[in-house]
Amino acid sequence: MKKNSQNLYGNKLFWINKRIFDIILSLLLLPLFFTIGICLLVLNLFFNQGKLFFIQKRMGKNCEFFLAIKFRTMTHVKEITRKFDEPIETNRITPLGKVLRKIRIDELPQILNVLKGDMSLIGPRPDYYVHALEYLKNVEGYRERHAIRPGITGLSQIRLGYVETLEATSNKTSIDNYYIQNLGYIIELKIILNTILIIIKGLGK
């Protein structure tokens, strides 16, 4: 716990640099975000009919909620009926959505969340708020993974990809807490490089 506390609060320069990096890279990605958004407006007419964006209540730092924004990859439903310990409804993923998920482009709009301060580029992946409340009750260490801002990419994302079930969330939580306890420039760089490789190889889930 001492190592965790030291990483979280002891190195102010690291956190300042991390936030500066978040803002600069997010601003640089804005033209790409707008360009892809315009392209998807056209493609959605044929392959993914419906709204361009998917906005969902997610659990963020200190277990507080925020509204995460993504490019929509699934057919629209009025409300999510899937339980917290059930797998994602893959039958709802559209053909275009599968491509967006493969190359992780669906996550790109979250740079807006980063600029707002709800997220970081690197950190634990934020879960659907309703499910996260259940994970708090059922997954050891789940509250601790919310000690920092959630991320667009992170250690558990590159190792496990999308995970939704209770058992998978437990594994994800262990990896996220390991990341938090070992925060530093080296692990951040490794996550960035691995994320780039996943995007290039189309290994997203």
C-alpha positions in Angstrom: 0.0 0.0 0.0 2.9 2.4 0.7 4.1 1.9 -2.9 0.6 2.6 -4.2 0.3 5.8 -2.1 3.7 7.0 -3.2 2.8 6.5 -6.9 -0.5 8.2 -6.5 0.5 11.2 -4.5 4.3 11.4 -4.2 5.4 12.2 -7.7 3.6 15.4 -8.7 5.8 16.0 -11.7 4.7 12.6 -13.2 1.0 13.6 -12.8 1.6 17.0 -14.3 3.4 15.5 -17.3 0.7 12.8 -17.7 -2.0 15.5 -17.8 -0.1 17.7 -20.2 0.5 14.6 -22.5 -3.2 13.8 -22.3 -4.2 17.3 -23.4 -1.6 17.7 -26.2 -2.2 14.3 -27.8 -6.0 14.7 -27.5 -5.8 18.1 -29.3 -3.6 16.6 -32.0 -6.2 13.8 -32.5 -9.1 16.2 -32.9 -8.7 16.6 -36.7 -8.7 12.8 -37.0 -11.8 12.6 -34.8 -13.7 15.1 -37.0 -12.6 13.5 -40.2 -13.6 10.0 -39.1 -16.8 11.3 -37.7 -17.8 12.8 -41.1 -16.9 9.6 -42.9 -19.0 7.5 -40.5 -22.0 9.8 -40.9 -22.0 8.6 -44.5 -21.1 4.9 -43.9 -23.7 4.6 -41.1 -26.4 5.2 -43.7 -25.5 1.8 -45.3 -23.8 -0.3 -42.6 -24.7 1.0 -39.2 -28.0 2.9 -39.3 -28.7 5.2 -36.4 -27.0 7.8 -34.3 -23.3 8.4 -34.8 -22.4 8.5 -31.1 -23.1 6.2 -28.1 -23.2 8.0 -24.8 -23.2 6.0 -21.6 -23.0 6.6 -17.9 -19.7 5.1 -16.7 -17.9 4.9 -13.3 -14.8 7.2 -13.1 -12.3 8.4 -10.6 -13.4 8.0 -6.9 -16.3 5.9 -8.2 -18.2 9.0 -9.4 -20.1 8.8 -12.7 -19.5 10.6 -16.0 -20.9 10.3 -19.5 -18.5 8.5 -21.8 -18.8 9.1 -25.6 -17.9 6.6 -28.3 -18.7 5.9 -31.9 -21.7 3.6 -31.9 -20.9 0.0 -32.9 -24.1 -1.8 -31.8 -27.8 -1.6 -32.7 -29.7 0.8 -30.5 -31.8 -0.4 -27.5 -33.8 1.7 -25.1 -32.1 0.3 -22.1 -29.4 -2.3 -21.3 -31.0 -5.5 -19.9 -27.9 -7.5 -19.7 -26.9 -8.4 -16.1 -23.5 -7.4 -14.7 -22.3 -11.1 -14.8 -23.5 -11.8 -18.4 -21.4 -11.6 -21.6 -21.8 -8.8 -24.1 -24.5 -9.2 -26.7 -22.3 -9.8 -29.7 -25.4 -10.2 -32.0 -26.0 -6.5 -31.6 -22.6 -5.5 -33.0 -23.1 -4.2 -36.6 -20.8 -5.1 -39.5 -19.2 -1.6 -39.4 -19.1 -1.8 -35.7 -17.0 -4.9 -35.8 -14.4 -3.0 -37.9 -14.4 0.0 -35.6 -13.8 -2.3 -32.6 -11.1 -4.2 -34.3 -9.0 -1.1 -34.8 -10.3 0.6 -31.6 -11.6 3.6 -33.5 -14.8 3.4 -31.6 -12.9 4.8 -28.6 -11.6 7.9 -30.4 -14.4 10.3 -29.3 -13.3 9.7 -25.7 -10.6 12.3 -26.3 -13.4 14.7 -25.5 -13.7 13.1 -22.1 -9.9 13.4 -21.7 -10.0 17.1 -22.5 -12.9 17.6 -20.1 -10.9 15.8 -17.4 -13.1 12.8 -16.9 -10.6 10.4 -18.4 -6.9 10.0 -19.2 -5.4 8.5 -22.3 -4.1 5.7 -20.2 -5.8 4.1 -17.2 -8.4 1.5 -16.1 -11.3 1.1 -18.6 -14.5 2.7 -17.2 -17.4 0.3 -16.8 -21.1 0.9 -17.3 -22.2 2.6 -14.1 -25.0 0.2 -13.2 -22.8 -2.8 -13.6 -19.9 -1.1 -11.8 -22.1 -0.7 -8.7 -22.5 -4.5 -8.7 -18.8 -5.0 -9.2 -18.1 -2.9 -6.1 -20.1 -5.4 -4.1 -18.7 -8.6 -5.8 -15.2 -8.0 -7.0 -12.3 -7.6 -4.5 -10.2 -4.5 -5.1 -12.7 -3.0 -7.6 -13.1 0.2 -5.6 -9.3 0.7 -5.5 -9.0 0.7 -9.3 -10.9 3.9 -9.3 -8.3 5.8 -7.4 -7.2 7.5 -10.7 -8.9 8.6 -13.9 -10.1 5.8 -16.2 -8.3 5.5 -19.5 -9.1 5.1 -23.2 -6.4 2.4 -23.2 -4.6 0.7 -20.4 -2.8 -2.4 -19.2 -5.9 -4.6 -18.8 -7.2 -3.4 -22.1 -4.2 -4.5 -24.1 -4.0 -7.8 -22.2 -7.7 -8.8 -22.0 -9.5 -6.5 -24.5 -13.2 -6.0 -23.8 -14.4 -8.0 -20.7 -17.8 -8.0 -19.1 -18.4 -11.0 -17.0 -17.8 -11.2 -13.2 -14.8 -13.5 -13.5 -13.2 -11.5 -16.3 -13.8 -8.3 -14.4 -12.0 -9.8 -11.4 -9.0 -10.5 -13.7 -9.2 -7.0 -15.1 -9.3 -5.5 -11.6 -6.1 -7.3 -10.6 -4.2 -6.0 -13.7 -5.5 -2.5 -13.2 -4.5 -2.4 -9.6 -1.0 -3.7 -10.6 -0.8 -0.8 -13.0 -1.8 1.7 -10.4 0.8 0.3 -7.9 3.5 0.5 -10.6 2.7 3.8 -12.3 5.6 5.4 -14.1 6.9 6.5 -17.5 8.1 3.1 -18.5 4.8 1.3 -18.0 3.0 4.2 -19.8 5.3 3.9 -22.8 4.8 0.1 -23.0 1.1 0.5 -23.0 1.2 3.2 -25.7 3.4 1.0 -27.9 1.3 -2.1 -27.4 -1.9 -0.1 -28.1 -0.4 1.1 -31.4 0.5 -2.5 -32.3 -3.0 -3.7 -31.5 -4.5 -0.9 -33.8 -2.1 -1.7 -36.6 -2.7 -5.5 -36.4 -6.5 -5.1 -35.9 -6.5 -7.2 -32.8 -9.1 -5.2 -30.9 -12.2 -7.0 -29.6 
